[in-house]
Amino acid sequence: MNPIYEKLIKCKNDIEAFKSNAGIADFKPKVALVLGSGLGDYAGNMDVKAELAYDQIEGFPISTVIGHAGKFVFGYVGDVPVICMKGRVHFYEGYHIADVVLPIRLMGLLGAEILFLTNASGGIDYGAGELMLITDHISVFVTNPLTGANIDELGTRFPDMSCVYRPELNNVIRQCAADLKIPLAEGIYAQTTGPSFESPADVMMLKKMGASAVGMSTAVEAIAANHMGMKVCGISCVCNPAAGLSKNPLTHDEVQEAAGEAAPRFKNLVTASIKAFL
């Protein structure tokens, strides 16, 4: 057995054992939700049934970023069963790319059909506080998570990437934003490795390539989910102007502050969208 897949199965077995002990053995998520900066306390919007810390799963990568709690939350948003990833794993933390996407694959193996990605980003076309529907991504600057022997149990060797962010899900999100009167921009998201912010020249290049926002996550997660047949959608919260577009130095504190200010709108849009996916 492929060692990456073997590790996945061991993690899945640990979670299934936890679910049984927690009295939610029959819980099967429809939506897998990854919480980015600003949505860390989103579980307050859920009917929570159980929580499982990452460090209770043998071999599971642990998030080291301040503000990322590091646990799975099992519960309902309206009538929709959701597994919520409270704190993601980033490549810049030193993990192998297979570990970075392990949580995404794991949620898919647990039954999630839809992956809803959220993140904080630097704005190239948009300003701080704006929400951007991700319509496509640029991933050429990060290691492809499918590198190495293909895991045939998950998907094909050469998956099509022409429509990763599903139009039918994006249409739902657009309609929910309109109903809630929440302004929603749209654009292409570019992932870089981090942890340093991009240089002004990096941003100039990304703008010429068509990127509207840039960050340090998300694209590799979308690739892994698409590979295994999950439907993907995503919203990015623009938290600062990208390098060279502001006179002020970029800081993580600035990202967290802007994400916090946008959080109420962000939460309302995510909640309405998930309910409408049913």
Number of C-alpha atoms within 10 A of each C-alpha: 8 12 10 14 19 11 18 20 14 15 20 20 15 14 21 17 13 18 19 12 10 13 11 16 13 9 18 17 22 22 27 28 26 24 22 25 26 25 25 19 15 20 20 9 15 18 16 17 14 15 18 17 14 21 13 13 18 14 13 18 21 22 21 14 13 10 16 20 18 21 20 21 22 24 24 22 20 16 12 18 23 26 28 25 27 26 24 26 23 25 21 16 16 10 15 15 20 20 22 26 25 23 24 26 24 20 27 23 15 19 16 22 19 25 25 22 23 25 24 29 30 29 27 23 18 21 17 21 25 21 25 25 21 23 18 22 24 18 19 11 10 18 15 16 20 19 10 9 10 15 17 11 10 17 16 13 14 9 14 11 13 8 12 21 22 17 14 11 19 20 12 17 24 19 15 22 20 13 11 13 11 16 12 16 17 19 19 20 30 28 21 23 18 15 12 11 20 21 12 14 11 14 23 17 12 19 17 9 12 16 22 26 32 27 23 23 28 26 25 26 24 27 23 24 25 23 23 20 16 24 22 25 24 26 27 30 31 29 30 28 24 29 21 17 16 11 8 9 11 18 11 11 9 14 22 18 16 20 26 17 14 20 20 13 18 24 18 16 24 24 17 19 22 26 16 16 14 11
